[in-house]
């Protein structure tokens, strides 16, 4: 589902990307899937001029996991969101 949301965002429809993410049952996601959705959701928030919301979106338990395949992407997205929020 993350790729559909990212496609919408890339086409200039970040709101539609967020709507797509909102339809996902988060309770059934594995960590990697949840992280991907969080990264895309934060990117949509940044596109909409909502950097603080992007930071909140990326603040999650997985943020402290340094060993997972996706950890560097999550850390980079978080750093970018913090920078955009002026922190």
PyMOL Python script that loads the backbone (N, CA, C, O; Angstrom):
from pymol import cmd

cmd.read_pdbstr("""\
ATOM      1  N   UNK A   1       0.815  -1.194   0.000  1.00  0.00           N
ATOM      2  CA  UNK A   1       0.000   0.000   0.000  1.00  0.00           C
ATOM      3  C   UNK A   1       0.866   1.269   0.000  1.00  0.00           C
ATOM      4  O   UNK A   1       0.448   2.316  -0.495  1.00  0.00           O
ATOM      5  N   UNK A   2       2.063   1.161   0.556  1.00  0.00           N
ATOM      6  CA  UNK A   2       2.943   2.331   0.607  1.00  0.00           C
ATOM      7  C   UNK A   2       3.291   2.821  -0.792  1.00  0.00           C
ATOM      8  O   UNK A   2       3.393   4.025  -1.028  1.00  0.00           O
ATOM      9  N   UNK A   3       3.473   1.889  -1.712  1.00  0.00           N
ATOM     10  CA  UNK A   3       3.839   2.308  -3.072  1.00  0.00           C
ATOM     11  C   UNK A   3       2.698   3.050  -3.756  1.00  0.00           C
ATOM     12  O   UNK A   3       2.949   3.940  -4.569  1.00  0.00           O
ATOM     13  N   UNK A   4       1.458   2.706  -3.449  1.00  0.00           N
ATOM     14  CA  UNK A   4       0.315   3.426  -4.026  1.00  0.00           C
ATOM     15  C   UNK A   4       0.277   4.849  -3.461  1.00  0.00           C
ATOM     16  O   UNK A   4       0.085   5.813  -4.201  1.00  0.00           O
ATOM     17  N   UNK A   5       0.460   4.966  -2.154  1.00  0.00           N
ATOM     18  CA  UNK A   5       0.464   6.283  -1.522  1.00  0.00           C
ATOM     19  C   UNK A   5       1.617   7.130  -2.041  1.00  0.00           C
ATOM     20  O   UNK A   5       1.454   8.327  -2.280  1.00  0.00           O
ATOM     21  N   UNK A   6       2.792   6.508  -2.219  1.00  0.00           N
ATOM     22  CA  UNK A   6       3.947   7.235  -2.743  1.00  0.00           C
ATOM     23  C   UNK A   6       3.701   7.667  -4.183  1.00  0.00           C
ATOM     24  O   UNK A   6       4.120   8.753  -4.583  1.00  0.00           O
ATOM     25  N   UNK A   7       3.036   6.843  -4.953  1.00  0.00           N
ATOM     26  CA  UNK A   7       2.702   7.203  -6.329  1.00  0.00           C
ATOM     27  C   UNK A   7       1.783   8.412  -6.356  1.00  0.00           C
ATOM     28  O   UNK A   7       1.996   9.333  -7.145  1.00  0.00           O
ATOM     29  N   UNK A   8       0.766   8.422  -5.506  1.00  0.00           N
ATOM     30  CA  UNK A   8      -0.141   9.577  -5.423  1.00  0.00           C
ATOM     31  C   UNK A   8       0.636  10.834  -5.045  1.00  0.00           C
ATOM     32  O   UNK A   8       0.433  11.897  -5.632  1.00  0.00           O
ATOM     33  N   UNK A   9       1.512  10.710  -4.078  1.00  0.00           N
ATOM     34  CA  UNK A   9       2.328  11.854  -3.648  1.00  0.00           C
ATOM     35  C   UNK A   9       3.200  12.342  -4.801  1.00  0.00           C
ATOM     36  O   UNK A   9       3.307  13.545  -5.040  1.00  0.00           O
ATOM     37  N   UNK A  10       3.813  11.420  -5.502  1.00  0.00           N
ATOM     38  CA  UNK A  10       4.692  11.775  -6.624  1.00  0.00           C
ATOM     39  C   UNK A  10       3.937  12.451  -7.758  1.00  0.00           C
ATOM     40  O   UNK A  10       4.503  13.247  -8.507  1.00  0.00           O
ATOM     41  N   UNK A  11       2.669  12.132  -7.875  1.00  0.00           N
ATOM     42  CA  UNK A  11       1.826  12.757  -8.896  1.00  0.00           C
ATOM     43  C   UNK A  11       1.273  14.107  -8.446  1.00  0.00           C
ATOM     44  O   UNK A  11       0.500  14.744  -9.162  1.00  0.00           O
ATOM     45  N   UNK A  12       1.680  14.535  -7.245  1.00  0.00           N
ATOM     46  CA  UNK A  12       1.239  15.838  -6.743  1.00  0.00           C
ATOM     47  C   UNK A  12      -0.027  15.785  -5.928  1.00  0.00           C
ATOM     48  O   UNK A  12      -0.694  16.804  -5.746  1.00  0.00           O
ATOM     49  N   UNK A  13      -0.375  14.589  -5.426  1.00  0.00           N
ATOM     50  CA  UNK A  13      -1.597  14.419  -4.641  1.00  0.00           C
ATOM     51  C   UNK A  13      -1.277  13.903  -3.231  1.00  0.00           C
ATOM     52  O   UNK A  13      -1.657  12.782  -2.893  1.00  0.00           O
ATOM     53  N   UNK A  14      -0.588  14.695  -2.404  1.00  0.00           N
ATOM     54  CA  UNK A  14      -0.233  14.193  -1.075  1.00  0.00           C
ATOM     55  C   UNK A  14      -1.446  13.885  -0.201  1.00  0.00           C
ATOM     56  O   UNK A  14      -1.400  12.968   0.619  1.00  0.00           O
ATOM     57  N   UNK A  15      -2.519  14.633  -0.366  1.00  0.00           N
ATOM     58  CA  UNK A  15      -3.733  14.343   0.418  1.00  0.00           C
ATOM     59  C   UNK A  15      -4.284  12.965   0.069  1.00  0.00           C
ATOM     60  O   UNK A  15      -4.695  12.211   0.951  1.00  0.00           O
ATOM     61  N   UNK A  16      -4.289  12.646  -1.209  1.00  0.00           N
ATOM     62  CA  UNK A  16      -4.767  11.336  -1.653  1.00  0.00           C
ATOM     63  C   UNK A  16      -3.836  10.240  -1.123  1.00  0.00           C
ATOM     64  O   UNK A  16      -4.291   9.151  -0.772  1.00  0.00           O
ATOM     65  N   UNK A  17      -2.545  10.530  -1.067  1.00  0.00           N
ATOM     66  CA  UNK A  17      -1.604   9.589  -0.472  1.00  0.00           C
ATOM     67  C   UNK A  17      -1.944   9.308   0.988  1.00  0.00           C
ATOM     68  O   UNK A  17      -1.929   8.159   1.428  1.00  0.00           O
ATOM     69  N   UNK A  18      -2.247  10.360   1.726  1.00  0.00           N
ATOM     70  CA  UNK A  18      -2.629  10.189   3.134  1.00  0.00           C
ATOM     71  C   UNK A  18      -3.944   9.433   3.266  1.00  0.00           C
ATOM     72  O   UNK A  18      -4.106   8.620   4.177  1.00  0.00           O
ATOM     73  N   UNK A  19      -4.874   9.695   2.369  1.00  0.00           N
ATOM     74  CA  UNK A  19      -6.147   8.961   2.385  1.00  0.00           C
ATOM     75  C   UNK A  19      -5.907   7.475   2.166  1.00  0.00           C
ATOM     76  O   UNK A  19      -6.515   6.635   2.829  1.00  0.00           O
ATOM     77  N   UNK A  20      -5.027   7.159   1.244  1.00  0.00           N
ATOM     78  CA  UNK A  20      -4.699   5.762   0.963  1.00  0.00           C
ATOM     79  C   UNK A  20      -4.108   5.091   2.200  1.00  0.00           C
ATOM     80  O   UNK A  20      -4.485   3.970   2.542  1.00  0.00           O
ATOM     81  N   UNK A  21      -3.194   5.768   2.859  1.00  0.00           N
ATOM     82  CA  UNK A  21      -2.576   5.236   4.068  1.00  0.00           C
ATOM     83  C   UNK A  21      -3.615   5.069   5.180  1.00  0.00           C
ATOM     84  O   UNK A  21      -3.557   4.113   5.953  1.00  0.00           O
ATOM     85  N   UNK A  22      -4.549   5.991   5.253  1.00  0.00           N
ATOM     86  CA  UNK A  22      -5.590   5.938   6.275  1.00  0.00           C
ATOM     87  C   UNK A  22      -6.505   4.733   6.165  1.00  0.00           C
ATOM     88  O   UNK A  22      -7.179   4.379   7.133  1.00  0.00           O
ATOM     89  N   UNK A  23      -6.540   4.104   5.015  1.00  0.00           N
ATOM     90  CA  UNK A  23      -7.399   2.936   4.798  1.00  0.00           C
ATOM     91  C   UNK A  23      -6.750   1.626   5.238  1.00  0.00           C
ATOM     92  O   UNK A  23      -7.395   0.577   5.234  1.00  0.00           O
ATOM     93  N   UNK A  24      -5.488   1.687   5.612  1.00  0.00           N
ATOM     94  CA  UNK A  24      -4.743   0.487   5.983  1.00  0.00           C
ATOM     95  C   UNK A  24      -5.024   0.119   7.437  1.00  0.00           C
ATOM     96  O   UNK A  24      -5.032   0.987   8.309  1.00  0.00           O
ATOM     97  N   UNK A  25      -5.254  -1.166   7.696  1.00  0.00           N
ATOM     98  CA  UNK A  25      -5.418  -1.663   9.064  1.00  0.00           C
ATOM     99  C   UNK A  25      -4.024  -1.795   9.680  1.00  0.00           C
ATOM    100  O   UNK A  25      -3.322  -2.781   9.455  1.00  0.00           O
ATOM    101  N   UNK A  26      -3.643  -0.794  10.450  1.00  0.00           N
ATOM    102  CA  UNK A  26      -2.295  -0.719  11.015  1.00  0.00           C
ATOM    103  C   UNK A  26      -1.978  -1.885  11.953  1.00  0.00           C
ATOM    104  O   UNK A  26      -0.812  -2.241  12.123  1.00  0.00           O
ATOM    105  N   UNK A  27      -2.991  -2.473  12.555  1.00  0.00           N
ATOM    106  CA  UNK A  27      -2.757  -3.543  13.529  1.00  0.00           C
ATOM    107  C   UNK A  27      -2.215  -4.819  12.882  1.00  0.00           C
ATOM    108  O   UNK A  27      -1.679  -5.681  13.578  1.00  0.00           O
ATOM    109  N   UNK A  28      -2.347  -4.947  11.579  1.00  0.00           N
ATOM    110  CA  UNK A  28      -1.912  -6.165  10.892  1.00  0.00           C
ATOM    111  C   UNK A  28      -0.553  -6.012  10.201  1.00  0.00           C
ATOM    112  O   UNK A  28      -0.106  -6.918   9.498  1.00  0.00           O
ATOM    113  N   UNK A  29       0.092  -4.881  10.400  1.00  0.00           N
ATOM    114  CA  UNK A  29       1.342  -4.611   9.697  1.00  0.00           C
ATOM    115  C   UNK A  29       2.553  -5.140  10.452  1.00  0.00           C
ATOM    116  O   UNK A  29       2.586  -5.139  11.682  1.00  0.00           O
ATOM    117  N   UNK A  30       3.539  -5.588   9.698  1.00  0.00           N
ATOM    118  CA  UNK A  30       4.843  -5.917  10.255  1.00  0.00           C
ATOM    119  C   UNK A  30       5.594  -4.602  10.404  1.00  0.00           C
ATOM    120  O   UNK A  30       5.211  -3.591   9.816  1.00  0.00           O
ATOM    121  N   UNK A  31       6.663  -4.619  11.190  1.00  0.00           N
ATOM    122  CA  UNK A  31       7.428  -3.390  11.433  1.00  0.00           C
ATOM    123  C   UNK A  31       7.877  -2.726  10.131  1.00  0.00           C
ATOM    124  O   UNK A  31       7.747  -1.511   9.985  1.00  0.00           O
ATOM    125  N   UNK A  32       8.397  -3.498   9.194  1.00  0.00           N
ATOM    126  CA  UNK A  32       8.898  -2.930   7.935  1.00  0.00           C
ATOM    127  C   UNK A  32       7.775  -2.238   7.164  1.00  0.00           C
ATOM    128  O   UNK A  32       7.987  -1.174   6.582  1.00  0.00           O
ATOM    129  N   UNK A  33       6.600  -2.827   7.157  1.00  0.00           N
ATOM    130  CA  UNK A  33       5.461  -2.227   6.449  1.00  0.00           C
ATOM    131  C   UNK A  33       5.004  -0.951   7.145  1.00  0.00           C
ATOM    132  O   UNK A  33       4.691   0.042   6.490  1.00  0.00           O
ATOM    133  N   UNK A  34       4.968  -0.982   8.467  1.00  0.00           N
ATOM    134  CA  UNK A  34       4.571   0.204   9.226  1.00  0.00           C
ATOM    135  C   UNK A  34       5.551   1.355   8.993  1.00  0.00           C
ATOM    136  O   UNK A  34       5.142   2.502   8.811  1.00  0.00           O
ATOM    137  N   UNK A  35       6.830   1.039   9.001  1.00  0.00           N
ATOM    138  CA  UNK A  35       7.857   2.064   8.791  1.00  0.00           C
ATOM    139  C   UNK A  35       7.712   2.679   7.404  1.00  0.00           C
ATOM    140  O   UNK A  35       7.778   3.900   7.259  1.00  0.00           O
ATOM    141  N   UNK A  36       7.515   1.852   6.391  1.00  0.00           N
ATOM    142  CA  UNK A  36       7.334   2.373   5.020  1.00  0.00           C
ATOM    143  C   UNK A  36       6.159   3.325   4.954  1.00  0.00           C
ATOM    144  O   UNK A  36       6.259   4.397   4.357  1.00  0.00           O
ATOM    145  N   UNK A  37       5.044   2.943   5.564  1.00  0.00           N
ATOM    146  CA  UNK A  37       3.871   3.821   5.559  1.00  0.00           C
ATOM    147  C   UNK A  37       4.145   5.114   6.311  1.00  0.00           C
ATOM    148  O   UNK A  37       3.693   6.180   5.893  1.00  0.00           O
ATOM    149  N   UNK A  38       4.876   5.034   7.408  1.00  0.00           N
ATOM    150  CA  UNK A  38       5.213   6.236   8.170  1.00  0.00           C
ATOM    151  C   UNK A  38       6.101   7.178   7.350  1.00  0.00           C
ATOM    152  O   UNK A  38       5.907   8.393   7.366  1.00  0.00           O
ATOM    153  N   UNK A  39       7.064   6.613   6.643  1.00  0.00           N
ATOM    154  CA  UNK A  39       7.964   7.432   5.830  1.00  0.00           C
ATOM    155  C   UNK A  39       7.183   8.137   4.716  1.00  0.00           C
ATOM    156  O   UNK A  39       7.375   9.330   4.480  1.00  0.00           O
ATOM    157  N   UNK A  40       6.318   7.412   4.044  1.00  0.00           N
ATOM    158  CA  UNK A  40       5.516   8.018   2.966  1.00  0.00           C
ATOM    159  C   UNK A  40       4.547   9.046   3.544  1.00  0.00           C
ATOM    160  O   UNK A  40       4.371  10.124   2.978  1.00  0.00           O
ATOM    161  N   UNK A  41       3.926   8.715   4.660  1.00  0.00           N
ATOM    162  CA  UNK A  41       2.994   9.647   5.299  1.00  0.00           C
ATOM    163  C   UNK A  41       3.699  10.943   5.692  1.00  0.00           C
ATOM    164  O   UNK A  41       3.165  12.034   5.491  1.00  0.00           O
ATOM    165  N   UNK A  42       4.888  10.818   6.248  1.00  0.00           N
ATOM    166  CA  UNK A  42       5.658  12.013   6.629  1.00  0.00           C
ATOM    167  C   UNK A  42       6.016  12.840   5.405  1.00  0.00           C
ATOM    168  O   UNK A  42       5.963  14.069   5.448  1.00  0.00           O
ATOM    169  N   UNK A  43       6.379  12.178   4.316  1.00  0.00           N
ATOM    170  CA  UNK A  43       6.692  12.900   3.080  1.00  0.00           C
ATOM    171  C   UNK A  43       5.461  13.657   2.584  1.00  0.00           C
ATOM    172  O   UNK A  43       5.571  14.789   2.113  1.00  0.00           O
ATOM    173  N   UNK A  44       4.298  13.032   2.690  1.00  0.00           N
ATOM    174  CA  UNK A  44       3.053  13.718   2.309  1.00  0.00           C
ATOM    175  C   UNK A  44       2.834  14.944   3.192  1.00  0.00           C
ATOM    176  O   UNK A  44       2.459  16.012   2.707  1.00  0.00           O
ATOM    177  N   UNK A  45       3.070  14.779   4.485  1.00  0.00           N
ATOM    178  CA  UNK A  45       2.906  15.908   5.420  1.00  0.00           C
ATOM    179  C   UNK A  45       3.866  17.050   5.075  1.00  0.00           C
ATOM    180  O   UNK A  45       3.489  18.221   5.126  1.00  0.00           O
ATOM    181  N   UNK A  46       5.089  16.706   4.728  1.00  0.00           N
ATOM    182  CA  UNK A  46       6.050  17.746   4.336  1.00  0.00           C
ATOM    183  C   UNK A  46       5.583  18.454   3.066  1.00  0.00           C
ATOM    184  O   UNK A  46       5.684  19.677   2.962  1.00  0.00           O
ATOM    185  N   UNK A  47       5.077  17.696   2.109  1.00  0.00           N
ATOM    186  CA  UNK A  47       4.559  18.290   0.874  1.00  0.00           C
ATOM    187  C   UNK A  47       3.405  19.251   1.153  1.00  0.00           C
ATOM    188  O   UNK A  47       3.213  20.232   0.434  1.00  0.00           O
ATOM    189  N   UNK A  48       2.647  18.959   2.194  1.00  0.00           N
ATOM    190  CA  UNK A  48       1.501  19.800   2.560  1.00  0.00           C
ATOM    191  C   UNK A  48       1.895  20.961   3.480  1.00  0.00           C
ATOM    192  O   UNK A  48       1.038  21.727   3.922  1.00  0.00           O
ATOM    193  N   UNK A  49       3.199  21.084   3.764  1.00  0.00           N
ATOM    194  CA  UNK A  49       3.656  22.175   4.627  1.00  0.00           C
ATOM    195  C   UNK A  49       3.365  21.930   6.090  1.00  0.00           C
ATOM    196  O   UNK A  49       3.134  22.875   6.844  1.00  0.00           O
ATOM    197  N   UNK A  50       3.373  20.654   6.507  1.00  0.00           N
ATOM    198  CA  UNK A  50       3.081  20.277   7.890  1.00  0.00           C
ATOM    199  C   UNK A  50       4.279  19.533   8.510  1.00  0.00           C
ATOM    200  O   UNK A  50       4.181  18.348   8.830  1.00  0.00           O
ATOM    201  N   UNK A  51       5.396  20.234   8.673  1.00  0.00           N
ATOM    202  CA  UNK A  51       6.598  19.549   9.166  1.00  0.00           C
ATOM    203  C   UNK A  51       6.455  18.984  10.578  1.00  0.00           C
ATOM    204  O   UNK A  51       7.006  17.922  10.870  1.00  0.00           O
ATOM    205  N   UNK A  52       5.728  19.671  11.455  1.00  0.00           N
ATOM    206  CA  UNK A  52       5.552  19.142  12.811  1.00  0.00           C
ATOM    207  C   UNK A  52       4.770  17.832  12.791  1.00  0.00           C
ATOM    208  O   UNK A  52       5.065  16.918  13.561  1.00  0.00           O
ATOM    209  N   UNK A  53       3.786  17.743  11.920  1.00  0.00           N
ATOM    210  CA  UNK A  53       3.020  16.498  11.785  1.00  0.00           C
ATOM    211  C   UNK A  53       3.902  15.387  11.230  1.00  0.00           C
ATOM    212  O   UNK A  53       3.740  14.222  11.593  1.00  0.00           O
ATOM    213  N   UNK A  54       4.830  15.743  10.356  1.00  0.00           N
ATOM    214  CA  UNK A  54       5.771  14.749   9.822  1.00  0.00           C
ATOM    215  C   UNK A  54       6.647  14.191  10.936  1.00  0.00           C
ATOM    216  O   UNK A  54       6.902  12.988  10.988  1.00  0.00           O
ATOM    217  N   UNK A  55       7.108  15.068  11.830  1.00  0.00           N
ATOM    218  CA  UNK A  55       7.927  14.622  12.963  1.00  0.00           C
ATOM    219  C   UNK A  55       7.133  13.666  13.843  1.00  0.00           C
ATOM    220  O   UNK A  55       7.633  12.610  14.232  1.00  0.00           O
ATOM    221  N   UNK A  56       5.910  14.033  14.152  1.00  0.00           N
ATOM    222  CA  UNK A  56       5.060  13.177  14.986  1.00  0.00           C
ATOM    223  C   UNK A  56       4.837  11.824  14.308  1.00  0.00           C
ATOM    224  O   UNK A  56       4.884  10.783  14.964  1.00  0.00           O
ATOM    225  N   UNK A  57       4.601  11.840  13.022  1.00  0.00           N
ATOM    226  CA  UNK A  57       4.370  10.603  12.270  1.00  0.00           C
ATOM    227  C   UNK A  57       5.562   9.662  12.361  1.00  0.00           C
ATOM    228  O   UNK A  57       5.389   8.446  12.432  1.00  0.00           O
ATOM    229  N   UNK A  58       6.755  10.209  12.359  1.00  0.00           N
ATOM    230  CA  UNK A  58       7.965   9.388  12.372  1.00  0.00           C
ATOM    231  C   UNK A  58       8.450   9.036  13.774  1.00  0.00           C
ATOM    232  O   UNK A  58       9.383   8.248  13.923  1.00  0.00           O
ATOM    233  N   UNK A  59       7.837   9.602  14.790  1.00  0.00           N
ATOM    234  CA  UNK A  59       8.200   9.290  16.166  1.00  0.00           C
ATOM    235  C   UNK A  59       7.498   7.991  16.542  1.00  0.00           C
ATOM    236  O   UNK A  59       6.299   7.976  16.821  1.00  0.00           O
ATOM    237  N   UNK A  60       8.253   6.914  16.545  1.00  0.00           N
ATOM    238  CA  UNK A  60       7.673   5.591  16.775  1.00  0.00           C
ATOM    239  C   UNK A  60       8.695   4.691  17.449  1.00  0.00           C
ATOM    240  O   UNK A  60       9.871   5.043  17.544  1.00  0.00           O
ATOM    241  N   UNK A  61       8.253   3.539  17.912  1.00  0.00           N
ATOM    242  CA  UNK A  61       9.144   2.605  18.608  1.00  0.00           C
ATOM    243  C   UNK A  61      10.291   2.128  17.706  1.00  0.00           C
ATOM    244  O   UNK A  61      11.385   1.848  18.196  1.00  0.00           O
ATOM    245  N   UNK A  62      10.051   2.037  16.416  1.00  0.00           N
ATOM    246  CA  UNK A  62      11.064   1.562  15.483  1.00  0.00           C
ATOM    247  C   UNK A  62      12.214   2.558  15.297  1.00  0.00           C
ATOM    248  O   UNK A  62      13.271   2.189  14.786  1.00  0.00           O
ATOM    249  N   UNK A  63      12.020   3.792  15.699  1.00  0.00           N
ATOM    250  CA  UNK A  63      13.026   4.837  15.510  1.00  0.00           C
ATOM    251  C   UNK A  63      14.342   4.495  16.205  1.00  0.00           C
ATOM    252  O   UNK A  63      15.406   4.917  15.753  1.00  0.00           O
ATOM    253  N   UNK A  64      14.281   3.746  17.287  1.00  0.00           N
ATOM    254  CA  UNK A  64      15.484   3.385  18.039  1.00  0.00           C
ATOM    255  C   UNK A  64      16.124   2.083  17.573  1.00  0.00           C
ATOM    256  O   UNK A  64      17.167   1.689  18.094  1.00  0.00           O
ATOM    257  N   UNK A  65      15.525   1.424  16.617  1.00  0.00           N
ATOM    258  CA  UNK A  65      16.068   0.174  16.087  1.00  0.00           C
ATOM    259  C   UNK A  65      17.138   0.513  15.053  1.00  0.00           C
ATOM    260  O   UNK A  65      16.827   1.019  13.975  1.00  0.00           O
ATOM    261  N   UNK A  66      18.372   0.241  15.377  1.00  0.00           N
ATOM    262  CA  UNK A  66      19.492   0.592  14.487  1.00  0.00           C
ATOM    263  C   UNK A  66      19.929  -0.578  13.610  1.00  0.00           C
ATOM    264  O   UNK A  66      20.796  -0.409  12.753  1.00  0.00           O
ATOM    265  N   UNK A  67      19.349  -1.753  13.808  1.00  0.00           N
ATOM    266  CA  UNK A  67      19.808  -2.945  13.115  1.00  0.00           C
ATOM    267  C   UNK A  67      18.934  -3.367  11.938  1.00  0.00           C
ATOM    268  O   UNK A  67      19.376  -4.154  11.102  1.00  0.00           O
ATOM    269  N   UNK A  68      17.734  -2.873  11.855  1.00  0.00           N
ATOM    270  CA  UNK A  68      16.816  -3.292  10.795  1.00  0.00           C
ATOM    271  C   UNK A  68      17.243  -2.728   9.441  1.00  0.00           C
ATOM    272  O   UNK A  68      17.929  -1.709   9.362  1.00  0.00           O
ATOM    273  N   UNK A  69      16.832  -3.394   8.408  1.00  0.00           N
ATOM    274  CA  UNK A  69      17.166  -2.992   7.038  1.00  0.00           C
ATOM    275  C   UNK A  69      16.679  -1.569   6.745  1.00  0.00           C
ATOM    276  O   UNK A  69      17.336  -0.818   6.024  1.00  0.00           O
ATOM    277  N   UNK A  70      15.550  -1.215   7.296  1.00  0.00           N
ATOM    278  CA  UNK A  70      14.920   0.076   7.013  1.00  0.00           C
ATOM    279  C   UNK A  70      15.350   1.185   7.970  1.00  0.00           C
ATOM    280  O   UNK A  70      14.932   2.330   7.800  1.00  0.00           O
ATOM    281  N   UNK A  71      16.171   0.878   8.964  1.00  0.00           N
ATOM    282  CA  UNK A  71      16.466   1.860  10.013  1.00  0.00           C
ATOM    283  C   UNK A  71      17.139   3.130   9.482  1.00  0.00           C
ATOM    284  O   UNK A  71      16.846   4.227   9.957  1.00  0.00           O
ATOM    285  N   UNK A  72      18.028   2.993   8.513  1.00  0.00           N
ATOM    286  CA  UNK A  72      18.699   4.185   7.976  1.00  0.00           C
ATOM    287  C   UNK A  72      17.706   5.088   7.241  1.00  0.00           C
ATOM    288  O   UNK A  72      17.784   6.312   7.350  1.00  0.00           O
ATOM    289  N   UNK A  73      16.779   4.494   6.498  1.00  0.00           N
ATOM    290  CA  UNK A  73      15.768   5.293   5.798  1.00  0.00           C
ATOM    291  C   UNK A  73      14.880   6.032   6.793  1.00  0.00           C
ATOM    292  O   UNK A  73      14.542   7.197   6.583  1.00  0.00           O
ATOM    293  N   UNK A  74      14.505   5.354   7.875  1.00  0.00           N
ATOM    294  CA  UNK A  74      13.666   5.979   8.898  1.00  0.00           C
ATOM    295  C   UNK A  74      14.418   7.112   9.587  1.00  0.00           C
ATOM    296  O   UNK A  74      13.859   8.189   9.794  1.00  0.00           O
ATOM    297  N   UNK A  75      15.669   6.882   9.941  1.00  0.00           N
ATOM    298  CA  UNK A  75      16.479   7.916  10.590  1.00  0.00           C
ATOM    299  C   UNK A  75      16.649   9.141   9.692  1.00  0.00           C
ATOM    300  O   UNK A  75      16.575  10.276  10.162  1.00  0.00           O
ATOM    301  N   UNK A  76      16.876   8.906   8.405  1.00  0.00           N
ATOM    302  CA  UNK A  76      17.043  10.005   7.456  1.00  0.00           C
ATOM    303  C   UNK A  76      15.749  10.793   7.311  1.00  0.00           C
ATOM    304  O   UNK A  76      15.768  12.023   7.298  1.00  0.00           O
ATOM    305  N   UNK A  77      14.630  10.094   7.204  1.00  0.00           N
ATOM    306  CA  UNK A  77      13.334  10.771   7.088  1.00  0.00           C
ATOM    307  C   UNK A  77      13.061  11.601   8.340  1.00  0.00           C
ATOM    308  O   UNK A  77      12.561  12.722   8.248  1.00  0.00           O
ATOM    309  N   UNK A  78      13.386  11.054   9.503  1.00  0.00           N
ATOM    310  CA  UNK A  78      13.179  11.762  10.764  1.00  0.00           C
ATOM    311  C   UNK A  78      14.048  13.018  10.829  1.00  0.00           C
ATOM    312  O   UNK A  78      13.582  14.088  11.220  1.00  0.00           O
ATOM    313  N   UNK A  79      15.315  12.874  10.441  1.00  0.00           N
ATOM    314  CA  UNK A  79      16.235  14.022  10.426  1.00  0.00           C
ATOM    315  C   UNK A  79      15.716  15.114   9.495  1.00  0.00           C
ATOM    316  O   UNK A  79      15.741  16.295   9.842  1.00  0.00           O
ATOM    317  N   UNK A  80      15.249  14.720   8.317  1.00  0.00           N
ATOM    318  CA  UNK A  80      14.709  15.696   7.358  1.00  0.00           C
ATOM    319  C   UNK A  80      13.467  16.389   7.890  1.00  0.00           C
ATOM    320  O   UNK A  80      13.286  17.589   7.684  1.00  0.00           O
ATOM    321  N   UNK A  81      12.612  15.640   8.574  1.00  0.00           N
ATOM    322  CA  UNK A  81      11.401  16.228   9.153  1.00  0.00           C
ATOM    323  C   UNK A  81      11.762  17.219  10.261  1.00  0.00           C
ATOM    324  O   UNK A  81      11.186  18.304  10.344  1.00  0.00           O
ATOM    325  N   UNK A  82      12.717  16.837  11.108  1.00  0.00           N
ATOM    326  CA  UNK A  82      13.163  17.744  12.173  1.00  0.00           C
ATOM    327  C   UNK A  82      13.749  19.027  11.601  1.00  0.00           C
ATOM    328  O   UNK A  82      13.492  20.118  12.111  1.00  0.00           O
ATOM    329  N   UNK A  83      14.532  18.892  10.548  1.00  0.00           N
ATOM    330  CA  UNK A  83      15.126  20.066   9.893  1.00  0.00           C
ATOM    331  C   UNK A  83      14.036  20.958   9.322  1.00  0.00           C
ATOM    332  O   UNK A  83      14.073  22.178   9.488  1.00  0.00           O
ATOM    333  N   UNK A  84      13.065  20.347   8.648  1.00  0.00           N
ATOM    334  CA  UNK A  84      11.961  21.124   8.068  1.00  0.00           C
ATOM    335  C   UNK A  84      11.143  21.833   9.141  1.00  0.00           C
ATOM    336  O   UNK A  84      10.590  22.907   8.905  1.00  0.00           O
ATOM    337  N   UNK A  85      11.073  21.219  10.329  1.00  0.00           N
ATOM    338  CA  UNK A  85      10.323  21.817  11.442  1.00  0.00           C
ATOM    339  C   UNK A  85      11.156  22.837  12.208  1.00  0.00           C
ATOM    340  O   UNK A  85      10.669  23.445  13.161  1.00  0.00           O
ATOM    341  N   UNK A  86      12.402  23.028  11.801  1.00  0.00           N
ATOM    342  CA  UNK A  86      13.258  24.021  12.451  1.00  0.00           C
ATOM    343  C   UNK A  86      13.819  23.561  13.774  1.00  0.00           C
ATOM    344  O   UNK A  86      14.123  24.382  14.639  1.00  0.00           O
ATOM    345  N   UNK A  87      13.960  22.279  13.942  1.00  0.00           N
ATOM    346  CA  UNK A  87      14.491  21.746  15.206  1.00  0.00           C
ATOM    347  C   UNK A  87      15.894  21.232  15.053  1.00  0.00           C
ATOM    348  O   UNK A  87      16.484  20.752  16.020  1.00  0.00           O
TER     349      UNK A  87
END
""", "prot")
cmd.dss("prot")
cmd.show_as("cartoon", "prot")
cmd.util.cbc("prot")
cmd.orient("prot")
